[in-house]
């Protein structure tokens, strides 16, 4: 955890919220295709050094049906969290999630960091990052139900309960963009790519101030 400690020391002179770059928080219900849209942009901007697609740490094994992430056992995650390994961490659906501490370093140095996060931590993100863009990926209820069923992780009752919970969550505040991903991924992917271009342009201007 020495790297995390070094980052914390470097940022100690920086008053939160972290400035200069942009943090792009991708949120939305399960089945909306957040990872698909992020993956589209990652391929499109493969050579773009100003963009960082954050690799999450999750207490769930990685498999072909889910995102490519780092895995920690529950006890190891708690230990890493206590050692300052994460810039942001949260719990959802019985799992723990974390974003590496070097995300703060990236944003402080004018980069655009893109991460799939829980809507519940938006208030925390607003306090931590001066320039926060929130992208809500959505899809029609039928599409969501079909995608969740195809994953095969939950029973029909669990899928319906998850959809009901998602329907009761609304986002408010500045910097929120909603993208419907019910259709071809290229449509939502291009809308997301345009938002990232604007975030990079904003970051470039911010660095000149």
ZAKOLBA-399118 format. One record per residue (C-alpha): residue in one letter; x, y, z. Coordinates in steps of 0.2 Angstrom, whole numbers, plus 5000, padded with zeros to 4 digits. Layout:
ZAKOLBA-399118
PT   type     xx     yy     zz
PT      a      X      Y      Z
...
This chain:
ZAKOLBA-399118
PT   type     xx     yy     zz
PT      x   5000   5000   5000
PT      x   5015   5011   4999
PT      x   5009   5019   4982
PT      x   4992   5024   4991
PT      x   5002   5032   5005
PT      x   5013   5042   4993
PT      x   4997   5048   4983
PT      x   4989   5054   4999
PT      x   5005   5063   5004
PT      x   5006   5072   4987
PT      x   4987   5077   4988
PT      x   4989   5083   5006
PT      x   4993   5100   4999
PT      x   4978   5100   4988
PT      x   4962   5105   4996
PT      x   4947   5094   4992
PT      x   4938   5094   4981
PT      x   4951   5088   4968
PT      x   4952   5100   4954
PT      x   4959   5102   4936
PT      x   4953   5086   4928
PT      x   4935   5078   4927
PT      x   4928   5063   4935
PT      x   4914   5055   4925
PT      x   4903   5044   4935
PT      x   4893   5031   4925
PT      x   4877   5026   4934
PT      x   4861   5017   4930
PT      x   4851   5001   4934
PT      x   4858   4984   4932
PT      x   4855   4978   4914
PT      x   4856   4995   4907
PT      x   4873   4991   4898
PT      x   4885   5003   4908
PT      x   4900   4992   4904
PT      x   4895   4990   4886
PT      x   4894   5009   4883
PT      x   4910   5011   4893
PT      x   4918   4997   4883
PT      x   4913   5006   4867
PT      x   4922   5022   4872
PT      x   4937   5013   4878
PT      x   4940   5005   4861
PT      x   4936   5021   4852
PT      x   4948   5031   4863
PT      x   4961   5018   4864
PT      x   4976   5030   4860
PT      x   4969   5044   4870
PT      x   4981   5047   4885
PT      x   4970   5060   4893
PT      x   4956   5047   4897
PT      x   4957   5034   4911
PT      x   4945   5020   4912
PT      x   4946   5015   4930
PT      x   4947   4997   4934
PT      x   4936   4993   4949
PT      x   4941   4981   4963
PT      x   4926   4970   4968
PT      x   4923   4956   4980
PT      x   4917   4945   4966
PT      x   4927   4934   4954
PT      x   4929   4940   4937
PT      x   4920   4930   4923
PT      x   4916   4932   4905
PT      x   4899   4938   4908
PT      x   4904   4953   4919
PT      x   4916   4967   4918
PT      x   4935   4965   4918
PT      x   4939   4969   4936
PT      x   4952   4966   4950
PT      x   4945   4954   4964
PT      x   4949   4954   4982
PT      x   4941   4943   4996
PT      x   4930   4952   5008
PT      x   4943   4952   5022
PT      x   4957   4958   5010
PT      x   4946   4972   5004
PT      x   4942   4978   5021
PT      x   4961   4978   5025
PT      x   4965   4987   5009
PT      x   4951   5000   5013
PT      x   4959   5003   5030
PT      x   4976   5006   5022
PT      x   4969   5019   5010
PT      x   4970   5009   4994
PT      x   4954   5017   4988
PT      x   4949   5034   4983
PT      x   4930   5029   4984
PT      x   4922   5013   4991
PT      x   4905   5007   4993
PT      x   4894   4992   4996
PT      x   4879   4986   4985
PT      x   4870   4969   4982
PT      x   4880   4961   4995
PT      x   4897   4965   4987
PT      x   4911   4978   4991
PT      x   4917   4990   4977
PT      x   4932   5001   4977
PT      x   4941   5013   4965
PT      x   4960   5014   4967
PT      x   4967   5029   4976
PT      x   4977   5034   4961
PT      x   4961   5041   4953
PT      x   4963   5056   4964
PT      x   4980   5058   4956
PT      x   4974   5057   4939
PT      x   4960   5070   4941
PT      x   4972   5082   4950
PT      x   4984   5081   4935
PT      x   4971   5086   4923
PT      x   4965   5069   4916
PT      x   4947   5063   4914
PT      x   4943   5047   4925
PT      x   4928   5037   4919
PT      x   4921   5024   4932
PT      x   4905   5014   4934
PT      x   4899   5018   4951
PT      x   4883   5017   4962
PT      x   4871   5031   4962
PT      x   4871   5030   4981
PT      x   4889   5038   4981
PT      x   4885   5053   4970
PT      x   4884   5065   4986
PT      x   4902   5059   4991
PT      x   4908   5061   4973
PT      x   4901   5079   4973
PT      x   4912   5083   4988
PT      x   4927   5074   4982
PT      x   4929   5081   4964
PT      x   4926   5099   4959
PT      x   4922   5094   4941
PT      x   4910   5079   4941
PT      x   4900   5073   4926
PT      x   4886   5061   4930
PT      x   4880   5050   4915
PT      x   4865   5039   4919
PT      x   4863   5025   4907
PT      x   4845   5018   4906
PT      x   4835   5006   4896
PT      x   4816   5002   4894
PT      x   4810   4990   4908
PT      x   4807   4976   4896
PT      x   4825   4977   4890
PT      x   4832   4978   4908
PT      x   4822   4963   4913
PT      x   4828   4953   4897
PT      x   4846   4957   4900
PT      x   4845   4953   4918
PT      x   4837   4936   4915
PT      x   4851   4932   4902
PT      x   4864   4935   4915
PT      x   4856   4920   4925
PT      x   4863   4927   4942
PT      x   4846   4929   4950
PT      x   4829   4922   4951
PT      x   4814   4930   4942
PT      x   4808   4937   4959
PT      x   4826   4944   4962
PT      x   4826   4952   4945
PT      x   4809   4960   4948
PT      x   4814   4966   4965
PT      x   4830   4974   4958
PT      x   4820   4983   4944
PT      x   4808   4989   4957
PT      x   4822   4997   4967
PT      x   4829   5005   4952
PT      x   4813   5013   4947
PT      x   4812   5022   4964
PT      x   4829   5030   4962
PT      x   4830   5047   4954
PT      x   4845   5058   4951
PT      x   4845   5077   4954
PT      x   4858   5091   4954
PT      x   4869   5098   4941
PT      x   4880   5089   4928
PT      x   4868   5074   4925
PT      x   4866   5067   4907
PT      x   4854   5053   4903
PT      x   4858   5041   4889
PT      x   4845   5028   4883
PT      x   4854   5011   4879
PT      x   4838   5002   4874
PT      x   4844   5001   4855
PT      x   4861   4997   4846
PT      x   4876   5000   4857
PT      x   4883   5012   4844
PT      x   4870   5024   4847
PT      x   4872   5026   4866
PT      x   4891   5024   4863
PT      x   4892   5039   4852
PT      x   4882   5050   4864
PT      x   4894   5044   4878
PT      x   4909   5047   4867
PT      x   4904   5065   4863
PT      x   4902   5069   4882
PT      x   4919   5062   4885
PT      x   4926   5074   4871
PT      x   4918   5088   4880
PT      x   4925   5083   4897
PT      x   4943   5082   4889
PT      x   4940   5099   4882
PT      x   4935   5106   4898
PT      x   4949   5098   4907
PT      x   4961   5106   4894
PT      x   4954   5123   4898
PT      x   4954   5120   4917
PT      x   4973   5116   4916
PT      x   4976   5133   4908
PT      x   4968   5143   4923
